[in-house]
Amino acid sequence: MVDLLAQYEKVQKEIDEAVLGVIRSSAYINGPEVKGFQDELEAYLGAKHVIPCANGTDALQIAMMALGLQPGDEVITASFTYVATAEVIALLQLKPVLIEVNPHTFNLDPEAVRKAITSKTKAIVPVHLFGQCADMGAIMEISRQYGVYIIEDTAQAIGADYHFNDGTKSKAGTIGHFGCTSFFPSKNLGCYGDGGALYTNIDDLAQKAREIANHGQTKRYYHDRIGVNSRLDSIQAAILRIKLRQLDSYIAARQKVAVAYDAAFSDFPGLEIPVRDPKSTHVFHQYTLKSMGIDRFALQEYLASKNVPSMVYYPVPVHLQKAYRSEQYKEGDFPITENLCERVISLPMHTELSSEQLDLIIEEVKNFFSKNYKA
Ligand SMILES: Cc1ncc(COP(=O)(O)O)c(C=O)c1O
């Protein structure tokens, strides 16, 4: 699905020097590379504060802790997401309130959000799934109306722009009270291990999150609040500084691949190409098609036999996962989400796809459909 080695080879000299530089400096934890990356990411995003941490899941957890959410508080998010979003809500003994997504954009449906609001709702977590922003204009309106916090899960959408009705735009993750991202290696901005960050424009939330990420410490060995140990390694920060300079070109390469897939599949019976929301740019963390009239797992097997990888993100929605099933939810509760889980398939998407590879992928998908599609 990705070719991280080929991507590394293009910046190998710089990365090798930077990694060795950290080793030689012995500033392994919270060294100047971490501060340098933080400043550069703030400038890229136009965010007042970036708080680096150990991974995207921790970023979500730290955001919820910094907002002071208490056991029993309700947090609304999509059932069609990576489990991490719901996991931290449950881990903090908050109540995940799962809802439907828009069937076209795969993102949180603002109308479903409104219906799910109760007096116990304290936060909403829009997930910018597959690389384009949820309807943040509508979601921020709900936030103002009901006084609830917004934590953007922007693990898959770093670099995407959201366009507001007034003509202004903001980077994904910089609109709500917090944005939370992941630098997992396969992400659009990935390091060579785990990494993550929170963004916020609110000074006191930034201060709290920074303390929580470092054992609740205000100054060395003084702990004013309960925290966690969640730091971005200096080596990862050094790698990310180099890759951040490439991020816009990485996004452009992904968008080019998406245009080629669109051209191949836009009028193709049995496949629906990803819908672009006019309010957001799409940074194509994933290129996800909706299939019909075929056995999707047979397509995957066929593609694998031709050395073409594919993935199903996600085969089971959160509300039907064993760990999250409760009296609250049963099969059939979220027909849009359940239908998407039965139909979606993602094709290889990365910065190093050659036109030969793209041609092969497209040809093999078409070959499978020509033999197996039933209208
Ligand atoms: C939507 C979403 N949220 C959260 C995460 C968690 O990030 P991490 O794997 O860095 O903990 C991921 C990444 O895997 C993700 O895709």
PDBQT file of the ligand as one rigid body, heavy atoms in Angstrom, charges set to zero:
ROOT
HETATM    1  C1  LIG A 401      -8.280   8.258  12.368  1.00  0.00    +0.000 C 
HETATM    2  C2  LIG A 401      -7.141   7.867  13.267  1.00  0.00    +0.000 A 
HETATM    3  N1  LIG A 401      -7.154   8.259  14.552  1.00  0.00    +0.000 NA
HETATM    4  C3  LIG A 401      -6.154   7.962  15.392  1.00  0.00    +0.000 A 
HETATM    5  C4  LIG A 401      -5.080   7.225  14.977  1.00  0.00    +0.000 A 
HETATM    6  C5  LIG A 401      -4.046   6.837  15.988  1.00  0.00    +0.000 C 
HETATM    7  O1  LIG A 401      -2.749   7.217  15.688  1.00  0.00    +0.000 OA
HETATM    8  P1  LIG A 401      -1.504   6.376  16.241  1.00  0.00    +0.000 P 
HETATM    9  O2  LIG A 401      -1.464   5.101  15.483  1.00  0.00    +0.000 OA
HETATM   10  O3  LIG A 401      -0.338   7.257  15.991  1.00  0.00    +0.000 OA
HETATM   11  O4  LIG A 401      -1.735   6.166  17.699  1.00  0.00    +0.000 OA
HETATM   12  C6  LIG A 401      -4.985   6.823  13.634  1.00  0.00    +0.000 A 
HETATM   13  C7  LIG A 401      -3.815   6.109  13.112  1.00  0.00    +0.000 C 
HETATM   14  O5  LIG A 401      -3.554   5.028  13.098  1.00  0.00    +0.000 OA
HETATM   15  C8  LIG A 401      -6.073   7.132  12.767  1.00  0.00    +0.000 A 
HETATM   16  O6  LIG A 401      -6.050   6.733  11.486  1.00  0.00    +0.000 OA
ENDROOT
TORSDOF 0
